């Protein structure tokens, strides 16, 4: 289960929040943490590409909330439940993300519906870039030998705006 240190919210009447942060204080604590979660030896690259794939192609944004409280044992947090318990919008394609500490708060409430599609597209492009780099495929990227890219170069590449967006930005800002 997720560590919890529940406290009264300092400004929201009747709300309680998780204030737990864990930082190993010594090497023995860090070793104990590694033993507790033994077998979790996936590389950062595999975790990152899995994140991009899942949120680009698999996650049902219309039905579920992005939440750290989603686990294989508990299942996903449903939007309908958050709408009923915390007053979240339920019937839109917009992204909803539960704050991990103030679980009644949707940190994505400020995003307009159209941004949801852009975010999914960015996850899909990032997944395609990392998958092509791992497989050594050229794709449409014009980057040369993708297998020669370092991890840092791949992250920088993921963060580059795509060509169409560059053209739109240039056209929009031209006098």
Sine and cosine of phi, psi and omega as CSV:
sin_phi,cos_phi,sin_psi,cos_psi,sin_omega,cos_omega
0.00,0.00,0.35,-0.94,-0.01,-1.00
-0.96,0.28,0.74,-0.67,0.04,-1.00
-0.86,0.51,0.61,-0.79,-0.05,-1.00
-0.70,-0.72,0.65,-0.76,0.19,-0.98
-0.69,-0.72,1.00,-0.03,-0.13,-0.99
-0.99,0.14,0.73,-0.68,0.02,-1.00
-0.64,-0.77,0.34,-0.94,0.09,-1.00
-0.92,0.40,0.66,-0.75,0.07,-1.00
-0.92,0.39,0.69,-0.72,-0.06,-1.00
-0.93,0.38,-0.40,0.92,-0.07,-1.00
-0.82,-0.58,-0.33,0.94,-0.06,-1.00
-0.99,-0.14,0.93,-0.37,-0.01,-1.00
-0.85,0.52,0.77,-0.64,0.08,-1.00
0.97,0.25,0.12,0.99,0.01,-1.00
-0.97,-0.23,0.58,-0.81,0.05,-1.00
-0.85,-0.53,0.56,-0.83,-0.08,-1.00
-0.73,-0.69,0.41,-0.91,0.07,-1.00
-1.00,0.06,0.86,-0.50,-0.04,-1.00
-0.92,-0.39,0.30,0.95,-0.08,-1.00
-0.98,0.22,0.80,-0.61,0.19,-0.98
-0.81,-0.58,0.70,-0.71,0.01,-1.00
-0.91,-0.41,0.81,-0.59,0.10,-1.00
-0.69,-0.73,0.89,-0.45,0.01,-1.00
-0.84,0.54,0.74,-0.67,-0.05,-1.00
-1.00,0.01,-0.25,0.97,0.02,-1.00
-0.43,-0.90,0.20,-0.98,-0.03,-1.00
-0.86,0.51,-0.53,0.85,0.02,-1.00
-0.91,0.42,-0.64,0.77,0.04,-1.00
-0.90,0.43,-0.66,0.75,0.03,-1.00
-0.90,0.44,-0.67,0.74,0.02,-1.00
-0.90,0.43,-0.65,0.76,0.02,-1.00
-0.89,0.45,-0.65,0.76,0.03,-1.00
-0.89,0.47,-0.68,0.73,0.03,-1.00
-0.90,0.43,-0.61,0.79,0.03,-1.00
-0.94,0.35,-0.62,0.78,-0.01,-1.00
-0.88,0.48,-0.61,0.79,-0.03,-1.00
-0.93,-0.36,0.65,0.76,0.02,-1.00
-0.87,0.50,0.54,-0.84,-0.01,-1.00
1.00,-0.01,-0.14,0.99,0.04,-1.00
-1.00,-0.02,0.88,0.47,-0.13,-0.99
-0.96,-0.28,0.39,0.92,0.06,-1.00
-0.91,0.41,0.62,-0.78,0.01,-1.00
-0.94,0.35,0.34,-0.94,0.05,-1.00
-0.87,0.50,-0.60,0.80,0.01,-1.00
-0.89,0.47,-0.69,0.72,0.00,-1.00
-0.91,0.41,-0.67,0.75,0.04,-1.00
-0.89,0.46,-0.68,0.74,-0.02,-1.00
-0.91,0.42,-0.74,0.67,-0.02,-1.00
-0.92,0.39,-0.56,0.83,0.06,-1.00
-0.92,0.40,-0.63,0.77,0.07,-1.00
-0.86,0.50,-0.77,0.64,-0.01,-1.00
-0.87,0.49,-0.71,0.70,-0.01,-1.00
-0.88,0.47,-0.74,0.68,-0.06,-1.00
-0.87,0.49,-0.75,0.66,-0.06,-1.00
-0.98,0.18,-0.26,0.97,0.08,-1.00
-1.00,0.07,-0.63,0.78,-0.20,-0.98
-0.84,-0.54,-0.38,0.93,-0.16,-0.99
-0.94,-0.34,-0.62,0.79,-0.11,-0.99
-0.93,0.38,0.73,-0.69,0.01,-1.00
-1.00,-0.04,1.00,-0.04,-0.06,-1.00
-0.91,0.43,-0.45,0.89,-0.04,-1.00
-0.97,0.26,-0.40,0.91,-0.09,-1.00
-0.95,-0.30,-0.47,0.88,-0.14,-0.99
-0.83,-0.56,0.27,-0.96,0.03,-1.00
-0.96,-0.28,0.66,-0.75,0.14,-0.99
-0.95,0.31,0.85,-0.52,-0.13,-0.99
-0.46,-0.89,0.65,-0.76,0.12,-0.99
-0.96,0.29,-0.22,0.98,0.04,-1.00
-1.00,0.10,-0.03,1.00,0.09,-1.00
-0.98,0.19,0.83,-0.56,0.02,-1.00
-0.69,-0.73,0.25,-0.97,0.03,-1.00
-0.91,0.42,-0.52,0.85,0.01,-1.00
-0.97,0.25,-0.67,0.74,-0.05,-1.00
-1.00,0.04,-0.42,0.91,-0.09,-1.00
1.00,0.06,-0.07,-1.00,-0.01,-1.00
-0.99,0.15,0.44,-0.90,0.05,-1.00
-0.99,0.10,0.83,-0.55,-0.06,-1.00
-1.00,0.08,0.62,-0.79,0.02,-1.00
-0.87,0.49,-0.62,0.79,-0.03,-1.00
-0.87,0.49,-0.63,0.77,0.02,-1.00
-0.92,0.39,-0.70,0.71,0.02,-1.00
-0.90,0.43,-0.58,0.82,0.03,-1.00
-0.90,0.44,-0.67,0.74,-0.03,-1.00
-0.95,0.30,-0.71,0.71,-0.08,-1.00
-0.98,0.18,-0.62,0.78,-0.16,-0.99
-0.86,-0.52,0.09,1.00,0.06,-1.00
0.96,0.27,0.42,0.91,0.01,-1.00
-0.97,0.25,0.43,-0.90,0.09,-1.00
-0.92,0.40,0.60,-0.80,-0.08,-1.00
-0.91,-0.42,-0.65,0.76,-0.16,-0.99
-0.96,-0.28,0.96,0.29,0.11,-0.99
-0.45,-0.89,0.27,-0.96,0.02,-1.00
-1.00,0.04,0.01,1.00,-0.08,-1.00
-0.91,0.41,0.46,-0.89,0.05,-1.00
-0.95,0.32,0.67,-0.74,0.11,-0.99
-0.80,-0.61,0.75,-0.66,-0.04,-1.00
-0.75,-0.66,0.86,-0.52,0.00,-1.00
-0.98,0.21,0.80,-0.60,0.10,-1.00
-0.88,0.47,0.76,-0.65,-0.07,-1.00
-0.93,0.37,-0.34,0.94,-0.01,-1.00
-0.97,-0.26,-0.70,0.71,0.06,-1.00
-0.97,-0.23,0.98,0.19,-0.17,-0.98
-0.90,0.43,-0.21,0.98,0.06,-1.00
-0.99,0.14,-0.11,0.99,-0.14,-0.99
-0.96,-0.28,0.78,-0.63,0.07,-1.00
-1.00,-0.05,0.97,-0.25,-0.06,-1.00
-0.94,0.35,-0.27,0.96,0.00,-1.00
-0.99,-0.13,0.17,0.99,-0.05,-1.00
-0.88,0.47,-0.35,0.94,-0.03,-1.00
-0.99,0.14,-0.19,0.98,-0.01,-1.00
-0.99,0.16,0.70,-0.71,0.12,-0.99
-0.97,0.24,0.35,-0.94,-0.04,-1.00
-0.82,0.57,-0.61,0.80,-0.02,-1.00
-0.90,0.44,-0.46,0.89,0.00,-1.00
-0.93,0.36,-0.45,0.89,0.05,-1.00
-0.83,0.55,-0.70,0.71,0.00,-1.00
-0.92,0.39,-0.63,0.78,0.02,-1.00
-0.91,0.42,-0.67,0.74,0.01,-1.00
-0.89,0.46,-0.71,0.70,0.04,-1.00
-0.88,0.48,-0.65,0.76,0.01,-1.00
-0.90,0.44,-0.67,0.75,0.02,-1.00
-0.89,0.45,-0.65,0.76,0.07,-1.00
-0.89,0.46,-0.66,0.75,-0.01,-1.00
-0.91,0.41,-0.67,0.74,0.02,-1.00
-0.91,0.42,-0.69,0.72,0.02,-1.00
-0.88,0.48,-0.69,0.72,0.04,-1.00
-0.87,0.49,-0.71,0.71,-0.01,-1.00
-0.88,0.47,-0.66,0.75,0.00,-1.00
-0.89,0.46,-0.75,0.66,-0.04,-1.00
-0.92,0.40,-0.66,0.75,0.01,-1.00
-0.90,0.43,-0.68,0.74,0.03,-1.00
-0.90,0.43,-0.64,0.77,0.02,-1.00
-0.90,0.43,-0.68,0.74,-0.01,-1.00
-0.91,0.41,-0.59,0.81,-0.03,-1.00
-1.00,0.04,-0.16,0.99,-0.02,-1.00
0.96,0.26,0.32,0.95,0.04,-1.00
-0.98,0.18,0.58,-0.81,0.03,-1.00
-0.97,0.23,-0.60,0.80,-0.04,-1.00
0.84,0.54,-0.60,-0.80,-0.01,-1.00
-0.93,-0.36,0.36,0.93,-0.22,-0.98
-1.00,0.06,-0.36,0.93,-0.04,-1.00
0.80,0.59,0.74,0.67,-0.04,-1.00
-0.91,-0.41,0.12,0.99,-0.04,-1.00
0.97,0.25,-0.56,-0.83,-0.02,-1.00
-0.97,0.25,0.97,-0.23,-0.06,-1.00
-0.91,0.40,-0.44,0.90,-0.01,-1.00
-0.93,0.36,-0.28,0.96,-0.01,-1.00
-1.00,0.06,-0.12,0.99,0.00,-1.00
-0.95,0.33,0.66,-0.75,0.10,-1.00
-0.98,0.18,0.21,-0.98,0.06,-1.00
-0.85,0.52,-0.66,0.75,0.01,-1.00
-0.90,0.44,-0.64,0.77,0.02,-1.00
-0.92,0.40,-0.59,0.81,0.03,-1.00
-0.91,0.40,-0.68,0.74,0.02,-1.00
-0.90,0.44,-0.68,0.73,0.05,-1.00
-0.88,0.48,-0.65,0.76,0.00,-1.00
-0.90,0.44,-0.67,0.74,0.04,-1.00
-0.86,0.51,-0.60,0.80,-0.08,-1.00
-0.99,0.15,-0.15,0.99,0.04,-1.00
-0.93,0.37,0.63,-0.78,0.10,-0.99
-0.92,0.38,0.54,-0.84,0.03,-1.00
-0.96,0.27,0.39,-0.92,-0.13,-0.99
-0.82,0.57,-0.69,0.72,-0.03,-1.00
-0.86,0.51,-0.68,0.74,0.02,-1.00
-0.91,0.42,-0.62,0.79,0.05,-1.00
-0.87,0.49,-0.70,0.71,0.00,-1.00
-0.90,0.44,-0.69,0.73,0.01,-1.00
-0.88,0.47,-0.66,0.75,0.00,-1.00
-0.91,0.41,-0.69,0.72,0.01,-1.00
-0.90,0.44,-0.70,0.71,-0.01,-1.00
-0.90,0.43,-0.67,0.74,-0.05,-1.00
-0.92,0.39,-0.50,0.87,-0.05,-1.00
-0.99,-0.13,-0.07,1.00,0.00,-1.00
-0.95,0.33,0.59,-0.81,-0.03,-1.00
-0.95,0.30,0.00,0.00,0.00,0.00
